[in-house]
Amino acid sequence: MPKHLISIHDFSKEEILKALSLAEEFEKNPSRPIFRDKVIASIFFEPSTRTRLSFETAANRLGARVIGFSDAGNTSVTKGETLKDTIKMVSNYADLIVMRHPLEGSARYASEIASVPVINAGDGANQHPTQTLLDLYSILKTQGKLTNLKINMVGDLKYGRTVHSLLQAMSHFSPEFLFTAPEELKMPNEYKEYLNKLNIPFRETTNLEEGISDSDIIYMTRVQQERFTDAIEYERVKNVYSLRQDMLENAKPNMKILHPLPRVNEISQDVDNSKHAYYFDQAGNGVYTRMAIITMLLGVNEL
């Protein structure tokens, strides 16, 4: 059976640390054409800029060829082809599949059908494990450790798949969480129950300024219009938080601001020049982390 990465739970703590170690090696020397004989399928049923391009860059830096599509409108899906048939067909053409799809559970379903490893590049509001690994790598690089950090997650904690995955991954490393969200976008109960079972402390607030001074990481998220079924609800919460430079005066020197991007209004442009801003570097870390993930799923654990 091929190894897949559908949820962050598919990697043990040891595998997470292995991926971060490999990412560090790839950052030192990004051109490693160890998979010249491999073909990687990049199939995106939903729009993406950073995830798709960083995966394709990662595959190219590893020497692999990339096939696929970035818009399902150009494929046989428009003729009524099922996801099952698409995955079975692509499995015949490629050694590994990277897939983004708007339906929750679609990536797990694809992994059950595929004869090659499947990487979930985002399935609806469910999981985004490769984003999580690049987030962990960014945290490790900026803090020098993953353990005993205070992480403030801000914004859309209800639909934000990146915060759900990051919360689960960080649970290996004795974190403390602050959840900053309006009532409509609070962290779902299932994730709070998960933390309670593990005795991981967290608290909730609606006030952005309350949690800035003692956080090690502030993880901002976009309120995602595409996840809302109610346009009125979206309009009510879309600009609920905006992090500005003047709010960072009492921040800890080591504090870094992360964001999975794209941003809209939730981080003011004047924060970009702050020593605390790390979100563009974070996006760059995606290439090395995804190189590590591809390498591990194709069965190479040492460089």
C-alpha positions, -999 to 999 in steps of 0.1 A, spaced: 0 0 0 14 34 -9 19 60 19 -4 90 17 -6 124 34 -43 133 37 -44 145 73 -16 157 95 -24 126 116 -10 105 87 24 115 99 37 105 133 56 130 155 88 113 142 77 116 106 69 153 111 103 159 126 119 139 97 101 161 72 113 193 89 149 179 89 147 171 52 132 206 45 163 221 62 186 200 39 167 211 8 168 248 18 206 245 20 207 230 -15 174 232 -33 185 216 -66 184 179 -60 173 161 -92 168 127 -75 135 119 -92 144 124 -129 125 92 -137 93 102 -119 61 119 -130 40 139 -105 4 148 -112 -8 181 -100 -46 181 -102 -64 212 -88 -102 212 -89 -101 245 -69 -81 277 -75 -47 280 -59 -16 301 -64 10 294 -37 2 257 -30 1 247 -67 31 267 -77 52 257 -47 44 220 -53 53 223 -90 85 241 -81 93 214 -56 87 186 -81 109 205 -107 137 210 -82 136 173 -75 140 166 -112 104 152 -117 81 160 -146 48 176 -138 15 169 -155 -20 180 -145 -45 208 -145 -52 239 -125 -88 242 -136 -113 214 -136 -132 233 -163 -106 221 -188 -110 184 -180 -135 155 -186 -150 164 -152 -171 189 -172 -184 159 -192 -195 142 -160 -165 121 -152 -165 110 -116 -137 117 -92 -131 79 -89 -125 76 -126 -103 107 -128 -81 93 -100 -79 58 -115 -69 73 -148 -43 97 -133 -28 68 -112 -19 51 -145 1 82 -156 19 94 -125 41 82 -96 24 105 -71 -7 127 -71 -11 161 -55 -48 170 -53 -69 200 -42 -106 196 -42 -135 217 -27 -153 187 -11 -144 176 24 -133 140 24 -124 139 -13 -87 135 -7 -92 105 16 -116 90 -9 -89 95 -37 -63 78 -15 -85 47 -12 -87 45 -50 -53 55 -61 -25 30 -67 2 57 -60 7 81 -31 -18 110 -28 -10 143 -11 -39 164 0 -34 200 -11 -66 210 6 -101 195 7 -127 221 15 -126 234 51 -113 200 63 -74 196 61 -44 212 46 -15 191 59 13 204 37 5 239 47 8 227 83 42 213 78 55 245 62 39 264 91 58 241 116 90 247 96 84 284 98 78 282 136 109 261 141 131 285 120 118 316 138 116 303 174 144 278 174 121 252 188 85 238 186 80 232 223 62 253 249 51 281 226 20 303 229 1 305 196 -26 330 190 -49 319 161 -69 348 147 -99 352 124 -118 324 107 -113 295 130 -146 278 120 -138 272 83 -100 277 83 -85 243 75 -50 256 81 -57 263 118 -74 230 123 -44 211 109 -18 233 127 -36 228 161 -34 190 157 2 190 146 13 214 175 -4 191 200 28 170 199 48 199 213 31 212 246 17 244 232 -7 269 247 -34 284 224 -54 316 223 -83 315 198 -93 350 187 -125 350 167 -160 365 165 -188 343 178 -198 333 143 -163 320 134 -152 303 167 -130 272 168 -154 242 164 -161 222 195 -145 190 181 -111 207 182 -115 221 216 -125 187 229 -94 173 212 -72 197 232 -91 190 264 -85 153 261 -47 160 257 -48 186 286 -35 213 263 -45 248 276 -64 272 255 -87 302 260 -110 322 237 -114 359 231 -131 382 206 -105 410 212 -75 410 189 -54 434 210 -58 413 241 -35 385 229 -6 403 212 18 410 240 24 375 253 22 355 220 51 338 203 32 333 171 2 352 158 -14 331 131 -37 354 111 -63 340 87 -85 353 60 -123 352 63 -130 329 34 -159 341 13 -160 309 -7 -168 288 25 -199 308 34 -234 298 23 -249 329 37 -237 362 21 -251 383 49 -231 364 75 -200 369 54 -205 406 51 -210 409 88 -176 393 97 -154 398 66 -134 428 81 -137 419 118 -100 420 125 -71 441 110 -36 438 125 -18 472 123 18 482 130 8 504 160 -7 473 177 27 456 179 45 480 202 43 456 232 49 424 213 77 400 224 109 404 204 107 368 191 70 371 180 64 364 144 32 369 124 22 340 101 -6 339 75 -13 311 49 -21 339 24 -37 353 4 -45 382 27 -73 407 22 -76 433 50 -67 413 80 -30 424 80 -24 461 72 2 468 46 22 488 72 30 455 90 50 442 61 81 461 71 78 451 108 105 427 122 75 406 133 62 400 98 71 365 84 43 356 61 62 360 28 91 340 41 66 315 53 53 310 18 89 305 5 93 277 30 66 258 12 89 247 -15 115 230 8 88 214 29 69 201 -1 102 187 -15 106 169 18 70 154 17 73 143 -19 107 127 -11 93 108 19 62 95 1 84 83 -28 103 62 -3 135 82 2 143 91 38 180 100 36 197 124 12 
